[in-house]
Each structure stands twice: as structure tokens, then as C-alpha cells.
Amino acid sequence: MQHDRASDSTTLLRASFKIKLDGQPVIIATVGQAYRFITTLSPVEWMEYRSLHAEAKAALEAAAENGMLNIQATQALRTLFARAGLL
């Protein structure tokens, strides 16, 4: 299954993200960490950003399949996190 591969991926992103969640710092450096982060939060929390969320999720799944796509995945995450006020 593609989502399992994405969730378990150790492919490095082009940048690490340091996000505060409930006052605790969360470091996101791999495709798997990012995929788990954006898919374990409630879908309601991403509702306002569903288009960007879907793009980031698809980009992470693609990067899990092909590590060369980590640049696109990193950019999609950066856009999602910035718009959601997480960066």
C-alpha cells in the first residue's frame, strides 16, 4: 500500500521543519515523519487547507516512491505549514 510506504519512508526532506505542537517542539526531517504528522491530525484540523493538504500528501507519497521528488514534497509541506501558521 502506498500510504504504508510513505508512512515508513526514511527519505530525507530537503529541509527539516521545527513545529510547536501543544507547546512541544516536533522535528520533521523525513518523508515518513511528515506523512505521519499530516495524516494523524484530525481531518477537521486540515479542512481549511484541504487542497494544500492533499497536494502535500500526494507529494510525500511520490517522494516515498522516488527520493528524487523530495524537493517537491518539501516545498508542498513548506506551503502547507506556512499557510496553517505552523512555521
FITORLUM-508245 format. One record per residue: residue number from 1; residue in one letter; y, z, x of N, C-alpha, C in turn. Coordinates in Angstrom, 3 decimals. Each point is the difference from the previous one (the first is absolute). Layout:
<atoms>
(NUM A (Y Z X) (Y Z X) (Y Z X))
...
</atoms>
This chain:
<atoms>
(1 M (-1.184 0.000 0.829) (1.184 0.000 -0.829) (1.242 0.000 0.869))
(2 Q (0.985 -0.766 -0.408) (1.191 -0.150 0.805) (0.794 1.293 0.115))
(3 H (0.098 0.777 -1.096) (0.795 1.222 0.075) (-0.640 1.034 0.915))
(4 D (-1.336 0.021 0.090) (-0.663 0.930 0.918) (0.317 -0.379 1.436))
(5 R (-0.016 -1.290 0.288) (0.301 -0.468 1.351) (1.436 0.355 0.356))
(6 A (0.922 -0.191 -0.930) (1.407 0.326 0.254) (0.170 1.503 0.200))
(7 S (-0.643 0.786 -0.820) (0.119 1.458 0.068) (-0.537 0.562 1.313))
(8 D (-1.015 -0.643 0.551) (-0.637 0.467 1.231) (0.539 -0.667 1.263))
(9 S (0.916 -0.943 -0.153) (0.480 -0.793 1.137) (0.749 0.853 1.019))
(10 T (-0.324 -0.221 1.269) (0.710 0.669 1.092) (0.986 -0.944 0.684))
(11 T (0.211 -1.169 -0.585) (0.973 -0.958 0.543) (1.374 0.665 0.031))
(12 L (0.632 -0.050 1.159) (1.321 0.608 0.140) (1.060 -0.844 -0.686))
(13 L (0.941 0.672 -0.615) (1.179 -0.672 -0.526) (0.936 -0.284 1.173))
(14 R (1.001 -0.836 -0.195) (0.941 -0.314 1.072) (0.994 1.140 0.233))
(15 A (0.081 0.911 -0.937) (0.873 1.168 0.123) (-0.689 1.165 -0.698))
(16 S (0.295 1.199 0.452) (-0.482 1.196 -0.688) (1.095 0.473 -0.943))
(17 F (-0.416 0.523 -1.129) (0.945 0.527 -0.973) (-0.174 1.504 -0.085))
(18 K (1.107 0.725 0.036) (-0.032 1.451 -0.173) (0.696 0.296 -1.323))
(19 I (-0.785 0.477 -0.942) (0.475 0.221 -1.362) (-0.175 1.472 -0.331))
(20 K (0.953 0.565 -0.732) (-0.166 1.377 -0.486) (-0.542 -0.062 -1.412))
(21 L (-1.107 0.692 -0.215) (-0.621 0.068 -1.313) (-0.205 1.473 -0.331))
(22 D (0.643 0.457 -1.042) (-0.035 1.413 -0.372) (0.432 0.880 1.170))
(23 G (0.998 -0.458 0.750) (0.539 0.772 1.118) (-0.817 -0.066 1.272))
(24 Q (-1.149 -0.673 -0.045) (-0.868 -0.103 1.174) (0.095 -1.406 0.593))
(25 P (0.115 -0.098 1.341) (0.048 -1.329 0.603) (-1.367 -0.685 -0.060))
(26 V (0.014 -1.265 -0.340) (-1.209 -0.821 -0.028) (0.258 -1.180 0.941))
(27 I (-0.890 -0.197 0.955) (0.118 -1.119 0.921) (-0.948 -1.104 -0.464))
(28 I (0.530 -1.187 -0.126) (-0.807 -1.150 -0.409) (0.078 -1.024 1.117))
(29 A (-1.138 -0.222 0.672) (-0.016 -0.889 1.160) (-1.034 -1.119 -0.117))
(30 T (-0.957 0.132 -0.924) (-1.040 -1.022 -0.119) (-0.011 -0.589 -1.408))
(31 V (-0.652 -1.131 -0.122) (-0.151 -0.649 -1.306) (-0.698 0.948 -0.970))
(32 G (-1.055 0.663 0.460) (-0.748 0.912 -0.863) (0.833 1.169 -0.492))
(33 Q (0.768 0.610 0.918) (0.862 1.113 -0.402) (1.016 -0.460 -1.046))
(34 A (0.604 -1.152 0.219) (0.997 -0.524 -0.936) (-0.637 -0.326 -1.343))
(35 Y (-1.166 -0.625 0.041) (-0.674 -0.383 -1.242) (-0.354 1.238 -0.823))
(36 R (-0.549 0.998 0.669) (-0.345 1.238 -0.706) (1.254 0.663 -0.565))
(37 F (1.089 -0.007 0.758) (1.238 0.626 -0.457) (0.535 -0.678 -1.261))
(38 I (0.043 -1.325 -0.009) (0.608 -0.672 -1.160) (-0.957 -0.125 -1.184))
(39 T (-1.284 0.258 0.220) (-0.943 -0.107 -1.118) (-0.445 1.359 -0.543))
(40 T (0.288 1.088 0.710) (-0.422 1.306 -0.511) (1.079 0.686 -0.824))
(41 L (1.244 -0.418 0.176) (1.048 0.531 -0.875) (-0.202 -0.592 -1.387))
(42 S (0.436 0.699 -0.984) (-0.131 -0.461 -1.383) (0.689 -1.352 -0.194))
(43 P (-0.630 -0.923 -0.735) (0.638 -1.286 -0.280) (1.364 0.167 -0.665))
(44 V (0.182 1.096 -0.739) (1.284 0.256 -0.648) (1.097 0.170 1.050))
(45 E (-0.354 0.602 1.135) (0.986 0.223 1.054) (0.485 -1.311 0.611))
(46 W (-0.813 -1.047 -0.079) (0.374 -1.300 0.550) (0.512 -0.950 -1.078))
(47 M (-0.004 0.433 -1.267) (0.331 -0.880 -1.119) (1.309 -0.767 0.224))
(48 E (1.028 0.704 0.448) (1.307 -0.628 0.195) (-0.045 -1.078 1.082))
(49 Y (-0.959 0.117 0.891) (-0.109 -0.908 1.150) (-1.299 -0.793 -0.048))
(50 R (-0.522 -0.256 -1.209) (-1.348 -0.571 -0.112) (-0.147 -1.345 0.701))
(51 S (1.026 -0.827 -0.009) (-0.089 -1.293 0.679) (-0.110 0.194 1.514))
(52 L (0.871 0.838 0.554) (-0.061 0.280 1.442) (-1.298 0.715 0.358))
(53 H (-0.462 0.879 -0.874) (-1.251 0.724 0.226) (-1.169 -0.988 0.046))
(54 A (-0.027 -0.925 -0.941) (-1.075 -1.002 -0.040) (0.029 -0.877 1.252))
(55 E (1.198 -0.374 0.436) (0.126 -0.816 1.216) (-0.495 0.769 1.220))
(56 A (0.376 1.264 0.111) (-0.431 0.807 1.144) (-1.511 0.192 -0.012))
(57 K (-0.557 0.267 -1.169) (-1.446 0.192 -0.122) (-0.744 -1.275 0.419))
(58 A (0.457 -1.145 -0.478) (-0.632 -1.279 0.363) (0.149 -0.281 1.497))
(59 A (1.167 0.307 0.549) (0.230 -0.226 1.432) (-0.901 0.894 0.848))
(60 L (-0.210 1.238 -0.434) (-0.894 0.903 0.737) (-1.448 -0.468 -0.084))
(61 E (-0.410 -0.476 -1.171) (-1.360 -0.531 -0.136) (-0.194 -1.211 0.910))
(62 A (1.011 -0.866 0.082) (-0.080 -1.169 0.874) (-0.044 0.417 1.465))
(63 A (0.796 0.994 0.374) (0.016 0.477 1.391) (-1.313 0.669 0.382))
(64 A (-0.674 0.616 -0.970) (-1.306 0.600 0.277) (-1.022 -1.091 0.311))
(65 E (0.171 -1.149 -0.622) (-0.893 -1.140 0.242) (0.356 -0.717 1.303))
(66 N (1.303 -0.081 0.287) (0.485 -0.752 1.158) (1.141 0.791 0.633))
(67 G (-0.281 0.654 1.120) (0.980 0.851 0.670) (1.297 -0.698 0.365))
(68 M (-0.036 -1.336 0.100) (1.218 -0.750 0.327) (1.035 0.097 -1.122))
(69 L (-0.423 0.426 -1.181) (0.917 0.097 -1.134) (0.663 1.371 -0.094))
(70 N (-0.143 0.818 1.061) (0.595 1.336 -0.039) (1.520 -0.032 -0.014))
(71 I (0.612 -1.061 0.491) (1.464 -0.111 -0.029) (0.475 -0.107 -1.447))
(72 Q (-0.651 -0.855 -0.779) (0.362 -0.154 -1.410) (-0.243 1.293 -0.775))
(73 A (-1.108 0.658 0.310) (-0.316 1.257 -0.690) (1.042 1.062 0.329))
(74 T (0.397 0.073 1.261) (1.011 0.976 0.415) (1.323 -0.266 -0.716))
(75 Q (0.388 -1.264 -0.087) (1.263 -0.338 -0.671) (-0.062 0.322 -1.494))
(76 A (-1.130 -0.285 -0.625) (-0.151 0.300 -1.432) (0.086 1.512 -0.243))
(77 L (-0.611 0.781 0.888) (0.080 1.462 -0.126) (1.425 0.486 0.210))
(78 R (0.661 -0.540 1.030) (1.370 0.413 0.292) (0.896 -0.248 -1.219))
(79 T (-0.161 -1.149 -0.634) (0.796 -0.336 -1.181) (-0.301 0.960 -1.149))
(80 L (-1.281 0.245 -0.251) (-0.400 0.908 -1.080) (0.529 1.417 0.253))
(81 F (-0.233 0.511 1.203) (0.418 1.370 0.313) (1.509 0.146 -0.046))
(82 A (0.723 -0.992 0.508) (1.466 0.067 -0.020) (0.529 -0.004 -1.426))
(83 R (-0.525 -0.894 -0.831) (0.464 -0.093 -1.387) (-0.343 1.274 -0.778))
(84 A (-1.129 0.611 0.345) (-0.419 1.223 -0.704) (0.686 1.246 0.571))
(85 G (0.832 -0.184 1.036) (0.730 1.126 0.574) (-0.849 0.903 0.873))
(86 L (-1.108 -0.524 0.514) (-0.882 0.809 0.844) (0.354 -0.060 1.474))
(87 L (0.820 -0.970 0.387) (0.391 -0.127 1.420) (1.387 0.544 0.220))
</atoms>
